[in-house]
Amino acid sequence: MENLNQLKNLLSTPKDIVIFSHRNPDGDALGSSLGLAHFLLAQHHSVKIILPSEYPNYLNWMVGVEDIVIYDLIPEHAKLVIEKADIFFCLDFNSLDRIDKCGDLMMKQSAPKVVIDHHLFPENFADFILSDTTASSTSELIFDFIHLLDQSKYLVPATADALYVGIVSDTGSFLYNTSSKVFRITATLLDRGVDDVSIQNRLHNNLEIKQLKIIGHCLNKRLEILEEYATALVTITKEDYAEFDIQRGDTEGIVNMLMRIQNIKVAVLITEQPTIVKLSMRSKGDFSVQEIATKHFKGGGHKNASGAASFIGLKSTVRKFKELLPLYAEQLSQN
Ligand SMILES: [Mn+2]
């Protein structure tokens, strides 16, 4: 991070700090935000986390979630908090549209803005940027940031737990995006007292029966294998949403499950939402679903994990996706 000393100075006296993370927050959004929040609280800053929309239920045990301000629920209060801030942190996103109206509200304020993120192509709106697209997660970068500030004595247990959640989430429990550095950081977090087994249980062995039945339905009735293109596709219709009472977070993990099929290089989950169609994509190796998300739909993310929106309805979206695959036939047919 350039001008790190300037930021160090700013943080040397108690400040009103607002931390933003992205809409539909995942384990890394929450993990990095809560991890940083507890680190700053230990130094007597006053800290508020603002998220545009609600976090999924499976994360509701994390220390400090009850104090998170959800913009969708209390926009007026969120606005007041934003107007009082001395410093803004933007975690796990790098384009302002990921925080909806909060982006405009923040940009109206002159207070310094810090971006810490691992997504490709950061927008240039911040005064301080720690961006590393090779990092497993933003939580990994919060760990780095704490050490860059030379303040590891404030890496309190609640921070260690939160950063562990973020790393586990964005590496699919150490299945991808790993590096020797990730394992070293994780070891340090365990040395700081993280109970890894109990957190993994809370994250993974925590499904409602309904959620398993949704997965069963999707794999049994909605899975299509496009063998020629090493691609697995699951489509969830509006009717499925109604019949199985599918809520936010219930479809989490389905697309990763498709990657477990042998010889599959690309997995996509296409869901029919009330007003848009959403695509969640994964890939192995050099094949970039990020390119598909940005070139052909409205979206982005990482080379091997991206999300996108489509506005042409479910059937046309599925057709469009399938028609794109021949463009990548050469890459997808390689072994
Ligand atoms: Mn992330």
Residues whose N, C-alpha, C, O or C-beta is under 5 A from the ligand:
A	BS01	MN	D28 D92 S137 T138 D170
